[in-house]
Amino acid sequence: MSKGRAFLGIDAGSRTIKAVLLSGDGEVIDSGVVDQGVKQAELAEALAADLIAGAGLARADVAMTVATGYGRDHIELANTTFSEITCHARGAAHIAPDARTIIDIGGQDSKLIKLDEKGRVHDFAMNDRCAAGTGRFLEVVASRLEVPLAELDALSAASKSPCIISSTCVVFAETEIIGLLAQEILPADIAAGIFAAIASRVQAMAGRRVGEPVVMTGGAALFEGLHEALEKDFGVKITVIENPRLAGALGAALIAKDKAEEG
Amino acid sequence: MTEIPNRITVKEWDRRFAEDAAKLMDAHVPYLKPLTAYVEEGDTRLTRLKFDPSPASLWLWNFLLSENERLSAKLEDGHRLVGTMKDLGTVPVMAYSLPNLTAFYPDGAWWIPCIMEANASALKAAEELGINESVCPVRAMVGAIAAESDFPVPGLMVCAVGATCDDFSALAQFINGLGHAIHWWELPHRRAPAAGEESVTLQGGLSAPASLVSFVVEQLAEIRKALSKYAGSELTDEALRLGITEANRARSLIREIRNAVFSSKKRLLSAVDLLIAEMLIIHFCSDRDECIRLFEAILSEVRQREAVEPDSDAVRIFWVNPPSDIKAMNILEDCGMRLCGTDFMFTHSLSAIPEDLPPLEALAMCVLADPMIGPTRDRAGMITAESRRLGAEGIVVSRIPGASHCAFEGSIIKELAGEELDIPVLELEIPPVCDAYEQSMRGRLEALRETVIARRTSQ
């Protein structure tokens, strides 16, 4: 691309840092994901530097950077910050303009965002009680079942009789899983049961009415078993948007562009 | 008049203490101390808060933090202490109608962790008795009574049961089991009158069967007997009427403060100070007359600010339930928002007590207007109506971890208020010491502000 104005969005999540670089006309130039760490400002800086250099740009070509995610206040290169709710909504609505509800299951929390007809946040809810209903829950389960996280989906697909996980706390659910394994319940049924439990918690957060279309963002959207469980609980079609875990960073980059253009 | 919203820290307050205390000389507040003195006594939470910078606020915090000393002094002066529980504002009106009784809420000890951080001895003492964090933070009351640590143990306790929290009833029974006499009374569940049943209109647009009012009058009559016996003099209708008049003076003042703060386009009082001021109304912080003088000072400050402060564009929030960590009020303002309405669970104690009715009947009607004893839908309706009246742009429903009465109300309020008013409603669980959770709380509150700002922009 030709050198000029570009916009950067950084989503400093609990598990990973995501970044999206936009061109002056709003096209995605490049994106990247790195694991989160103690020195998140440096990690974000390095990720941003890679994207900018890869696009043949200089730092000065980035007109504005917006950070989001739970670690957003530590991203020193950001000109300003916005909440995950606003950024996920902006990113998802950009990809799916008709969307009225966004389900985002991130590493540390899950969110349900209701959008108005213009794609703006109308209302939202976040789980804040514990990690049950989040990506972290899936990590704990995968570890306990001794499978890589990425294989949890394939494992659950083999389930013929998903078990019921009743605990609403990750710690207790882990204990419950140990008990189920002791009863020689198949890991596949446990994995499927976990997806169902997460879906149930997200659905409870949604309340009675959910506007359609419903889209899903966040890294956990890549688990087909979870996606299916959510569709079953919500009773509606749920579309996983393209590059779901980049939705927040994309939204942040789009907001950076908006802000820069507002002057 | 002092500047708002430039809230100040304990250190800043210490620096200006002499100047501010001098401004209060006319008000005769002999117990004024720099707040650092309370920090040194263990109220370390104060160092993490930001306060309204006025002399009236300095008075407010001194009044709040000196309650234990006040109770002890009153005891030494021959006063008798009444521990009242769960009615949130009615029994104290009766107790203060007798000159030698001082009523307070031992369950106010649940607030101790907010002030004293995690080293609260009352919580530790409760745990040693086998009451852990699975029970509502009011468990601090049990520890404080068992250890006699945070307030003088009252010689008479009056506890409402019935339409109250299960946790609380269990804790009160535990105290009873420790050998402390409790006068139990029943607070009935408020129900709507059946077709053809004689009904009574209550505060807040509520109604109840007249038979329920009669029932509560009988309950209050028994409390009157217990208080009379304890005081050694009869609590007459005349004494009650005078007590109600004085309580109404205090209620009128706090209503004026709230109305001024909520209806103004300006930021007239910091949120944490307003929260504390409101909380005083339920038992006058153990000194009704001093409480009235303090309210007058706060109201004066607020009125002066109304005349000179610039308009604020902070997002207007209706806040439901007292947060278990009062720092949440600071965080709300840090995130660019301000209070435009509150329901801290005792809205019935902010209303005027009818003075044209027999006193027990008037008090019974206040009891039955308690937002916590009826269907949550009633409360949600009142919150919705108030939010509409006050122009709220968003509602925050704070939850207290382990508090059983909060289990469903958030979603009901969200459903009713959110849909009727078409404004965002945020549920927020706030632990007793929220520092570790602060980033997450800020994230949610910032999202709420952004949502409201985006709506403003589109309108």
Contacts between the chains, C-beta under 8 A, distances in Angstrom:
chain1	res1	chain2	res2	distance
A	70	B	439	6.3
A	70	B	440	7.1
A	70	B	443	6.3
A	73	B	439	7.6
A	82	B	446	7.8
A	82	B	450	6.3
A	83	B	443	5.7
A	83	B	444	7.8
A	83	B	446	4.6
A	83	B	447	3.7
A	83	B	450	5.6
A	84	B	443	6.8
A	84	B	447	7.1
A	85	B	447	3.7
A	85	B	450	7.1
A	85	B	451	7.0
A	86	B	447	6.3
A	86	B	450	4.5
A	86	B	451	7.3
A	86	B	454	7.4
A	109	B	440	7.6
A	118	B	458	6.7
A	120	B	451	7.9
A	120	B	454	4.9
A	120	B	455	7.2
A	120	B	458	6.4
A	121	B	424	7.7
A	121	B	447	7.6
A	121	B	450	7.3
A	121	B	451	4.5
A	121	B	454	6.3
A	122	B	424	7.3
A	122	B	451	7.7
A	123	B	418	6.0
A	123	B	424	4.5
A	123	B	425	6.8
A	123	B	451	7.3
A	124	B	424	6.9
A	124	B	426	7.7
A	124	B	447	6.3
A	124	B	451	6.9
A	125	B	414	7.7
A	125	B	427	7.0
A	126	B	444	6.0
A	126	B	447	7.9
A	128	B	427	7.8
A	128	B	428	7.1
A	128	B	429	5.3
A	128	B	440	6.4
A	128	B	444	7.2
A	129	B	429	6.3
A	207	B	411	6.6
A	207	B	414	6.9
A	207	B	415	6.1
A	208	B	415	7.1
